[in-house]
Amino acid sequence: MMSQGDRIIRLRTVLDRTGLSRSTLYRKITEGSFPCQLKISVHGAGWHESSVNQWIADPCGWRNVGCSSPVDRPG
């Protein structure tokens, strides 16, 4: 659930903040070791800023517990 004031951030912001490459980010999502995307429009997705911040604080200890399948992404 999104907390009050929690923003949705897009891919470029997530990549900039984490230092991950796009391919590594999507691999981690598939493995369950990075927060899942949220579908925000027909062709758009983003992440809860708080989830990304939690991952940044403890990337090795973070595990996704409530993720359904990741949002489809362009090939």
Secondary structure as UniProt FT lines:
FT   TURN            4..5
FT   STRAND          8..9
FT   HELIX           11..18
FT   HELIX           22..31
FT   STRAND          38..39
FT   STRAND          45..48
FT   HELIX           49..57
FT   TURN            59..61
//
